[in-house]
Structures are given as C-alpha cells and as structure tokens.
Amino acid sequence: MLQAKLKIRTAISMLLALPAVSGQAAIVSIPSPIPAGQTVTVASTDRVVTSGLSSTSGSGLSVAGVLNNHGQIFTSAFVVSGIFENDGLLIANYNFNIGSGSSNGTNRKIINHPNGTILVNGYMDLYSPDAVVENAGNLLFGQPGQYSSAIFPYFLGLIHNTGKMSFNKTFRDSQGQLWDACATGGGGDGQIVNDGLFEITQNTKCDLGGHPYTQNSGTTKIDGVFDSDVEIDLNGGVLTGSGTIRYPGMSPKVTIAPGSDLGTLTIDGSLDFGGSIEMQLGGAAGNDKLVVNGNMNLDGARLYVSFREDYLLGFGQEVTLITANNITGYPVLASSPRLPGNLGYELVQTATSIKMRISANPL
C-alpha cells in the first residue's frame, strides 16, 4: 500500500549525493582535443578546470577518442564525438555537445556510471542519430538563473536513463508565464527511454515536441509541466508528482500516485486507465488528488487510499479524489483503513467526480 511514494523518496535521497573525491584533488591538465584512438583517464584525486567557466566563450574540452573520468571536471563547453565514461563529477556550464566534429567510427557515446554526476547548466545538443547517452547515475539539467539557452536545441539519438534524470531550469516570459526549458525545436528524431527516475521540478516546463518519451519501468515524477506532441508511452513503473502532463490521450500501464508528498497531479487530455491509483489523505495537511481536463475511463481501475498519521474522515464527510470532464467506468476501492463495527468507506461517483466517504452500510 502506497509503496510507490516510499520507494521514490528513498531513491531520491540515495541519488542526490554527489560523488566524493578522495584526498586533496590536484589540478591537472588534459589534452583538448583528445584525438581518435587515444585514451585519457582523470584519476579520482584529480581535478580538471578549463578557463572561462562563467563565460559562454570560455574554453572547453573536446573528445574524439576516449575520456574516462573518475575525478572532477569543470568546463564551459564539452564536445564528444568519441566516448566519455564518467563515475566522477562533470559540470558543463555552457554546452554539452554530442556527435559534432569527426567521429570515432560509429561511437558517439556518453556512459554515466551509477556513482557519476553530470550537471549541464546550459544546453545539450545530440547532433548524430547514433549518439547515445546511457545514464545510470545523476544527469542533471540546469540550475535556476544559469544561461538562457534551452536544454535540447537539437536532439537526435537516444537517452536511456536507469539512474536519475532531472530538469531544473525556470524560464518565464515578460508576463511571468513559464516558457519551455527544453525547446526541442532544432529537429531530429531523438528519444528518451526511462527505466530510472525521470523528474521535472517545480516551475520547470519541458516540451519534448515531436520526440517520444517511453517508460518501461522506474518513475516519472512531474512537479512542473511536461508536454509532448507525439508520445508519452508509460508501459510500467510509477507516474507521480504535483505538476501537469499535457498530452492529447494517454493509456498508461503504470501505478498513478498523485502528489510528490501530498498534492494534485493534473493531466491535460483524456485518460484511459485500468491500473492502480494510490492516494494519501492528510486533512489540514492536504490530500492527494487526480485532475483530468478531458474524458476519463476507469474500467478496471483500483483505488488504494491511506491516511496520514492520525487523520480520519468524519462520519458523513466526503473528500474528492478524482475529477474529470466526464468519467466512465467504475473503479474499485481496493484498500482503505479499517473502521469499527459496520462502518466502512464507499466511493461516491458522479459524471465528473469520485469522492470517498464513511458509510454505515458500505457497498
């Protein structure tokens, strides 16, 4: 019962820790470019710092061969047409470019290992269809106020996430409205496949445009706004958060757990769902809620409801769990706290809402 949120919070706490660099890190230099056929290794006690870190015109690093990083790399620009393997820390303050320049055969690959952290404060371009990013560590995009570039000006190739992939970049227009931080307007047929934790933070909007997003396992956590024109394909795992997903029609095969803790998950579009919905009620602390701005079909859906701490509904009191423009299908209240005697919980469903209340004669 409500194991999805507990597992998510545990995973986040484990993934947020930056890798430690043993001993006193020594400042070292490495060649740039690293030519095809050459391998360079940054040791765990080493730190590489290029000039102009706070400038868009600062120097950077170019990799046509192989770069293995076990230490720390701080650079303005990072260009990979070869292979970069990371289990240390890389911070690219301006751009992270994969696939431009001369290639190393057909290898254009980023491998971020479980202990690795890559922080991109500017933008990431994937210029080649054979560009591959395999992330098992932390792949973090943007810090508030860092540069004005969108994250994906040009997006080909594949990003496969089995670690944590987090978008934290706030853009607003002159009227204060959120502006797309991903802006995949440069074309290409790139895609994201998630089997880890994919996160869009509060006050961040990410529109993947014509680029598909697929989740086979793991968690999609939306506290900001997530848009796609072509496909948000959720085949397994968990969908959670207190933000908004904008997609014309969804038929996810996941567990839906609204609220990062307690909160409202909004879907702008229709929802055809026959899986599990996990909700937590906290009274004055707030309640989980699912809002669908479109039609909703809940044939076969199962609701699992729990209460925070000592909060319980009063007799005759109702709490709204789900709203939609039109609801068809009747979900089952599969789990809720036990009550004494012949009291129990029941669902009260209308054409546009589903509420829960205590009844002396439960259905």
C-alpha positions as CSV (number, residue, x, y, z in Angstrom):
1,M,0.0,0.0,0.0
2,L,1.5,3.3,-1.1
3,Q,4.8,1.7,-1.6
4,A,5.4,3.7,-4.8
5,K,6.0,7.0,-3.0
6,L,8.1,5.4,-0.2
7,K,10.4,3.9,-2.8
8,I,10.6,7.2,-4.8
9,R,11.6,9.2,-1.7
10,T,14.3,6.6,-0.8
11,A,15.6,6.6,-4.4
12,I,15.9,10.4,-4.5
13,S,17.8,10.5,-1.2
14,M,20.3,8.0,-2.5
15,L,20.8,9.7,-5.8
16,L,21.2,13.3,-4.6
17,A,24.6,12.7,-3.0
18,L,27.4,14.0,-5.2
19,P,30.4,11.7,-5.6
20,A,33.2,12.2,-3.1
21,V,36.7,12.9,-4.4
22,S,39.3,11.1,-2.3
23,G,42.1,13.1,-0.8
24,Q,43.1,16.6,-1.9
25,A,42.2,17.0,-5.5
26,A,45.1,18.0,-7.7
27,I,44.6,20.4,-10.6
28,V,45.7,18.7,-13.7
29,S,45.5,19.4,-17.4
30,I,44.5,17.1,-20.2
31,P,44.8,17.5,-24.0
32,S,42.0,19.0,-26.0
33,P,41.0,17.7,-28.4
34,I,41.6,14.1,-27.3
35,P,42.3,12.6,-30.8
36,A,40.6,9.4,-32.1
37,G,42.5,6.3,-31.0
38,Q,43.8,8.0,-27.8
39,T,42.5,7.3,-24.2
40,V,42.9,9.7,-21.4
41,T,42.0,9.0,-17.7
42,V,41.3,11.5,-15.0
43,A,42.1,9.9,-11.6
44,S,39.9,10.1,-8.6
45,T,42.3,12.5,-6.9
46,D,42.5,14.8,-10.0
47,R,40.5,17.9,-10.9
48,V,40.4,19.4,-14.4
49,V,39.4,23.1,-14.7
50,T,39.2,25.0,-18.0
51,S,39.3,28.8,-18.4
52,G,36.2,30.9,-18.7
53,L,33.9,28.8,-16.6
54,S,31.4,31.7,-16.2
55,S,31.6,32.7,-19.9
56,T,29.8,31.4,-23.0
57,S,33.0,32.0,-24.8
58,G,35.2,30.1,-22.3
59,S,37.4,27.3,-23.4
60,G,36.2,23.7,-23.2
61,L,37.1,20.1,-23.8
62,S,36.8,18.1,-27.0
63,V,36.8,14.3,-27.1
64,A,37.2,12.3,-30.3
65,G,38.9,9.4,-28.6
66,V,38.1,8.1,-25.1
67,L,37.9,10.0,-21.8
68,N,37.5,8.2,-18.5
69,N,36.7,10.4,-15.6
70,H,37.0,9.3,-12.0
71,G,37.6,12.8,-10.5
72,Q,36.2,16.2,-11.2
73,I,35.9,18.1,-14.5
74,F,34.7,21.8,-14.6
75,T,34.4,23.2,-18.1
76,S,32.4,25.8,-20.1
77,A,31.9,23.6,-23.2
78,F,32.1,19.8,-23.5
79,V,32.1,18.3,-27.0
80,V,32.1,14.5,-27.5
81,S,32.4,12.7,-30.9
82,G,34.1,9.7,-29.3
83,I,33.4,8.1,-25.9
84,F,33.1,9.6,-22.5
85,E,32.8,7.4,-19.4
86,N,32.1,9.0,-16.0
87,D,32.0,7.9,-12.5
88,G,33.1,11.2,-11.0
89,L,31.8,14.7,-11.4
90,L,31.4,16.7,-14.7
91,I,30.0,20.2,-14.7
92,A,29.5,21.8,-18.1
93,N,28.5,25.5,-17.6
94,Y,27.6,26.3,-21.2
95,N,27.1,23.5,-23.6
96,F,27.3,19.7,-23.8
97,N,27.6,18.6,-27.4
98,I,27.4,15.0,-28.6
99,G,28.1,13.9,-32.1
100,S,29.5,17.0,-33.8
101,G,33.0,17.0,-35.3
102,S,34.9,14.0,-36.5
103,S,33.6,10.6,-35.3
104,N,35.4,7.7,-33.7
105,G,34.0,5.1,-36.1
106,T,30.3,4.9,-35.2
107,N,30.9,5.5,-31.5
108,R,29.4,8.7,-30.1
109,K,28.6,7.7,-26.6
110,I,28.2,9.0,-23.0
111,I,28.2,6.4,-20.3
112,N,27.5,7.8,-16.8
113,H,28.0,5.1,-14.3
114,P,26.0,4.8,-11.0
115,N,28.5,6.9,-9.0
116,G,28.7,9.6,-11.7
117,T,27.1,13.0,-11.8
118,I,26.8,15.2,-14.9
119,L,25.5,18.7,-14.4
120,V,24.6,20.7,-17.6
121,N,23.9,24.3,-16.8
122,G,23.5,25.3,-20.4
123,Y,22.2,23.1,-23.3
124,M,22.8,19.7,-24.6
125,D,22.9,19.0,-28.4
126,L,22.7,15.5,-29.8
127,Y,23.7,16.0,-33.4
128,S,24.0,12.5,-34.6
129,P,21.4,9.7,-35.0
130,D,24.0,7.3,-33.5
131,A,24.6,9.5,-30.4
132,V,23.8,7.5,-27.2
133,V,23.6,8.7,-23.6
134,E,23.5,5.9,-21.1
135,N,22.8,7.3,-17.7
136,A,22.9,5.1,-14.6
137,G,24.0,8.0,-12.2
138,N,22.8,11.6,-12.0
139,L,22.1,13.5,-15.2
140,L,21.0,17.0,-14.1
141,F,20.0,19.8,-16.3
142,G,20.2,23.4,-15.3
143,Q,20.2,25.5,-12.2
144,P,17.9,28.4,-11.9
145,G,19.4,31.5,-13.5
146,Q,22.1,29.7,-15.4
147,Y,22.2,31.0,-19.0
148,S,19.2,31.4,-21.3
149,S,19.7,28.5,-23.6
150,A,17.1,25.8,-23.8
151,I,18.2,22.3,-23.0
152,F,17.7,20.5,-26.3
153,P,18.1,22.9,-29.2
154,Y,18.9,19.9,-31.4
155,F,18.0,16.3,-30.5
156,L,18.9,13.1,-32.4
157,G,19.9,9.8,-31.0
158,L,18.9,8.2,-27.7
159,I,19.0,9.0,-24.0
160,H,18.5,5.9,-21.9
161,N,18.1,6.6,-18.2
162,T,18.4,4.0,-15.5
163,G,19.6,6.5,-12.8
164,K,18.2,9.9,-12.1
165,M,17.5,12.4,-14.9
166,S,16.3,15.8,-13.6
167,F,15.2,19.0,-15.2
168,N,15.5,22.1,-13.0
169,K,15.5,25.2,-15.2
170,T,13.0,28.0,-14.9
171,F,12.3,30.4,-17.8
172,R,9.5,32.9,-17.7
173,D,8.2,35.4,-20.4
174,S,7.5,39.1,-19.8
175,Q,4.1,38.2,-18.4
176,G,5.6,35.7,-15.9
177,Q,4.3,32.6,-17.7
178,L,6.5,29.5,-17.8
179,W,8.5,29.2,-21.0
180,D,9.7,25.8,-22.4
181,A,13.1,25.0,-21.0
182,C,13.6,22.0,-23.3
183,A,12.7,23.7,-26.6
184,T,13.5,20.8,-28.9
185,G,13.0,23.0,-32.0
186,G,16.1,22.1,-33.9
187,G,14.7,18.9,-35.4
188,G,15.9,15.3,-35.2
189,D,14.2,12.1,-34.1
190,G,15.8,11.7,-30.7
191,Q,14.0,9.9,-27.9
192,I,14.2,9.3,-24.1
193,V,13.7,5.9,-22.6
194,N,13.3,5.8,-18.8
195,D,13.9,2.9,-16.5
196,G,15.1,5.0,-13.6
197,L,13.8,8.3,-12.1
198,F,12.8,11.0,-14.7
199,E,12.0,14.3,-12.9
200,I,10.7,17.7,-13.9
201,T,10.9,20.0,-10.9
202,Q,8.5,22.7,-9.8
203,N,8.5,25.8,-12.0
204,T,10.1,24.0,-14.9
205,K,8.4,23.3,-18.2
206,C,9.7,20.7,-20.6
207,D,8.1,20.2,-24.0
208,L,9.7,17.4,-26.0
209,G,7.8,18.4,-29.1
210,G,8.0,15.6,-31.6
211,H,10.4,13.4,-29.6
212,P,8.9,10.3,-27.9
213,Y,9.2,9.5,-24.3
214,T,8.9,5.9,-23.2
215,Q,9.0,4.4,-19.7
216,N,9.3,0.7,-19.3
217,S,10.0,0.7,-15.5
218,G,11.1,3.2,-12.9
219,T,9.3,6.5,-12.1
220,T,8.2,9.6,-14.0
221,K,7.9,12.4,-11.4
222,I,6.3,15.6,-12.7
223,D,6.2,18.6,-10.3
224,G,6.4,21.2,-13.2
225,V,4.9,20.9,-16.7
226,F,5.6,18.0,-19.1
227,D,4.4,18.3,-22.8
228,S,4.8,16.1,-25.8
229,D,3.2,16.2,-29.3
230,V,3.8,12.6,-30.3
231,E,4.0,10.1,-27.5
232,I,4.2,9.8,-23.7
233,D,4.3,6.0,-23.5
234,L,4.1,4.7,-20.0
235,N,4.4,0.9,-20.1
236,G,5.4,0.2,-16.5
237,G,6.5,1.7,-13.2
238,V,5.0,4.8,-11.5
239,L,3.7,8.2,-12.5
240,T,3.7,10.7,-9.7
241,G,4.1,14.3,-8.8
242,S,2.1,17.5,-8.2
243,G,2.5,19.0,-11.7
244,T,0.8,18.8,-15.1
245,I,1.2,16.5,-18.1
246,R,-0.1,17.8,-21.4
247,Y,-0.8,15.1,-23.9
248,P,-3.9,14.6,-26.1
249,G,-4.6,11.0,-25.0
250,M,-2.9,8.6,-22.5
251,S,-3.5,4.9,-21.8
252,P,-0.7,4.3,-19.3
253,K,0.1,0.9,-17.8
254,V,1.6,2.3,-14.6
255,T,0.7,2.9,-11.0
256,I,-0.5,6.5,-10.7
257,A,0.4,8.1,-7.3
258,P,-0.6,11.8,-7.3
259,G,1.4,14.2,-5.2
260,S,5.1,14.3,-4.6
261,D,4.1,14.0,-0.9
262,L,0.5,15.4,-0.8
263,G,-0.7,17.2,-3.9
264,T,-2.6,17.2,-7.1
265,L,-1.5,15.6,-10.4
266,T,-3.1,17.2,-13.4
267,I,-3.5,15.6,-16.9
268,D,-4.5,17.9,-19.7
269,G,-6.0,15.4,-22.1
270,S,-8.0,12.2,-22.0
271,L,-7.1,9.3,-19.8
272,D,-8.0,5.6,-20.3
273,F,-6.7,3.8,-17.3
274,G,-7.4,0.4,-15.8
275,G,-4.5,0.2,-13.3
276,S,-3.8,1.1,-9.7
277,I,-4.2,4.6,-8.2
278,E,-2.6,5.2,-4.9
279,M,-3.7,8.2,-2.8
280,Q,-3.0,9.6,0.6
281,L,-5.2,11.9,2.7
282,G,-3.9,14.3,5.3
283,G,-6.8,16.6,6.2
284,A,-5.4,20.0,7.1
285,A,-2.0,18.9,5.7
286,G,-3.6,18.4,2.3
287,N,-4.8,15.5,0.2
288,D,-3.8,13.7,-3.0
289,K,-6.0,14.3,-6.0
290,L,-6.1,13.4,-9.7
291,V,-7.5,16.0,-12.0
292,V,-8.1,15.2,-15.7
293,N,-9.0,18.0,-18.0
294,G,-10.6,15.7,-20.5
295,N,-12.6,12.5,-20.6
296,M,-11.6,9.6,-18.3
297,N,-12.3,5.9,-18.5
298,L,-11.7,3.9,-15.3
299,D,-12.8,0.4,-16.3
300,G,-10.8,-2.0,-14.2
301,A,-9.1,0.7,-12.1
302,R,-8.3,0.1,-8.4
303,L,-8.1,2.8,-5.7
304,Y,-5.7,2.4,-2.8
305,V,-6.3,5.0,-0.1
306,S,-4.4,5.6,3.2
307,F,-4.4,8.4,5.8
308,R,-1.5,10.4,7.1
309,E,-0.8,9.9,10.8
310,D,-4.0,10.1,12.9
311,Y,-6.2,11.8,10.3
312,L,-9.6,10.1,9.6
313,L,-12.7,11.3,7.8
314,G,-15.6,12.2,10.0
315,F,-18.9,10.4,9.6
316,G,-20.7,11.8,6.6
317,Q,-17.7,13.8,5.5
318,E,-16.7,13.5,1.8
319,V,-13.3,14.0,0.2
320,T,-12.7,14.4,-3.5
321,L,-10.2,12.0,-5.0
322,I,-10.7,12.4,-8.8
323,T,-12.3,15.0,-11.1
324,A,-12.6,14.9,-14.9
325,N,-14.7,16.5,-17.7
326,N,-16.6,13.1,-18.0
327,I,-16.0,9.9,-16.1
328,T,-16.9,6.4,-17.4
329,G,-16.2,3.1,-15.8
330,Y,-16.4,2.3,-12.1
331,P,-13.1,1.9,-10.1
332,V,-12.9,-0.5,-7.1
333,L,-11.9,0.8,-3.7
334,A,-9.3,-2.0,-3.3
335,S,-7.8,-0.9,0.0
336,S,-8.6,1.6,2.8
337,P,-8.2,1.8,6.6
338,R,-10.4,-0.5,8.7
339,L,-13.2,1.0,10.7
340,P,-15.0,-0.4,13.7
341,G,-18.4,-2.1,13.6
342,N,-20.3,-2.0,10.4
343,L,-18.7,1.3,9.3
344,G,-16.7,1.4,6.1
345,Y,-15.7,3.5,3.2
346,E,-17.5,3.9,0.0
347,L,-16.9,5.7,-3.3
348,V,-19.5,8.3,-4.5
349,Q,-19.2,8.7,-8.2
350,T,-20.8,11.3,-10.5
351,A,-20.2,12.1,-14.1
352,T,-17.4,14.4,-13.2
353,S,-16.0,13.4,-9.8
354,I,-15.2,10.5,-7.5
355,K,-15.4,11.1,-3.7
356,M,-14.9,8.9,-0.7
357,R,-16.9,8.9,2.5
358,I,-17.8,6.8,5.6
359,S,-21.0,4.8,5.4
360,A,-22.8,2.8,8.0
361,N,-23.8,0.4,5.2
362,P,-20.8,0.1,3.0
363,L,-21.3,-1.1,-0.5
